Amino acid sequence: MKKRYDRELSLKELAALPDDQIDTREVPDLDEAFWKAAKLVKPDPTQQITLRVKRSVLEAYKATGKGYQTRMNAVLESYAKVLRKG
């Protein structure tokens, strides 16, 4: 029995649902053609560094919750790609 939800479920709520109760209508099927065209992409290794950032920047990212350092890295990586194109 699939149903639409009037709001986005939290991860905890979603994890508690049985698989047959999760609305997957918007998720495309991963057919054989998809897997034939799929390419393995290995992530770039990370390196631990010391970085000074403004307190306001750090607090803003921390306020977004777990994974804030990964999000900060994603923003920096996007900017690095722009620099390489320039």
C-alpha positions as CSV (number, residue, x, y, z in Angstrom):
1,M,0.0,0.0,0.0
2,K,1.8,3.1,-1.2
3,K,0.7,6.6,-0.4
4,R,1.9,10.1,-0.8
5,Y,3.0,11.9,2.3
6,D,1.9,15.5,3.1
7,R,5.5,16.3,4.3
8,E,9.0,14.9,3.9
9,L,9.7,12.1,6.3
10,S,12.7,12.3,8.6
11,L,15.3,9.6,8.2
12,K,14.1,8.0,11.5
13,E,10.5,7.9,10.2
14,L,11.6,6.5,6.8
15,A,13.8,3.8,8.4
16,A,10.8,2.7,10.5
17,L,8.6,2.1,7.5
18,P,8.4,-1.4,5.9
19,D,9.8,-1.3,2.3
20,D,6.3,-1.9,0.8
21,Q,5.1,1.3,2.5
22,I,7.7,3.6,0.9
23,D,6.5,5.6,-2.1
24,T,9.2,5.0,-4.8
25,R,7.2,6.2,-7.8
26,E,9.7,9.0,-8.5
27,V,12.7,6.7,-8.3
28,P,13.8,5.5,-11.8
29,D,14.2,1.8,-12.4
30,L,17.9,0.8,-12.6
31,D,17.6,-1.5,-15.6
32,E,20.3,-3.4,-17.5
33,A,21.0,-0.4,-19.8
34,F,21.7,1.8,-16.7
35,W,24.2,-0.7,-15.4
36,K,25.9,-1.2,-18.8
37,A,26.5,2.6,-19.0
38,A,27.5,2.9,-15.3
39,K,31.1,3.9,-14.6
40,L,33.0,3.3,-11.3
41,V,34.1,6.6,-9.9
42,K,36.5,6.4,-7.0
43,P,36.4,9.4,-4.6
44,D,39.5,11.6,-4.3
45,P,41.4,10.8,-1.1
46,T,41.1,13.4,1.6
47,Q,43.9,14.9,3.6
48,Q,43.6,16.1,7.2
49,I,44.8,19.7,7.5
50,T,44.5,22.7,9.8
51,L,42.3,25.4,8.3
52,R,41.3,28.7,9.8
53,V,37.8,29.9,9.0
54,K,35.6,32.6,10.5
55,R,33.6,31.5,13.5
56,S,30.4,32.6,11.8
57,V,31.2,30.3,8.8
58,L,31.9,27.3,11.0
59,E,28.8,27.9,13.2
60,A,26.6,28.1,10.1
61,Y,27.9,24.8,8.8
62,K,27.7,23.1,12.2
63,A,24.1,24.3,12.5
64,T,23.3,22.1,9.5
65,G,24.0,19.0,11.5
66,K,26.1,15.9,11.1
67,G,28.3,15.9,7.9
68,Y,29.0,19.6,8.0
69,Q,32.7,19.1,7.2
70,T,31.7,17.0,4.1
71,R,29.4,19.8,3.0
72,M,32.2,22.4,3.5
73,N,34.5,20.3,1.4
74,A,31.9,20.0,-1.3
75,V,31.7,23.8,-1.5
76,L,35.4,24.1,-1.7
77,E,35.7,21.4,-4.3
78,S,33.1,23.2,-6.5
79,Y,35.1,26.4,-6.3
80,A,38.3,24.5,-7.1
81,K,36.7,23.2,-10.3
82,V,35.8,26.7,-11.3
83,L,39.3,27.8,-10.7
84,R,40.7,25.0,-12.9
85,K,38.4,26.0,-15.8
86,G,39.4,29.6,-15.6
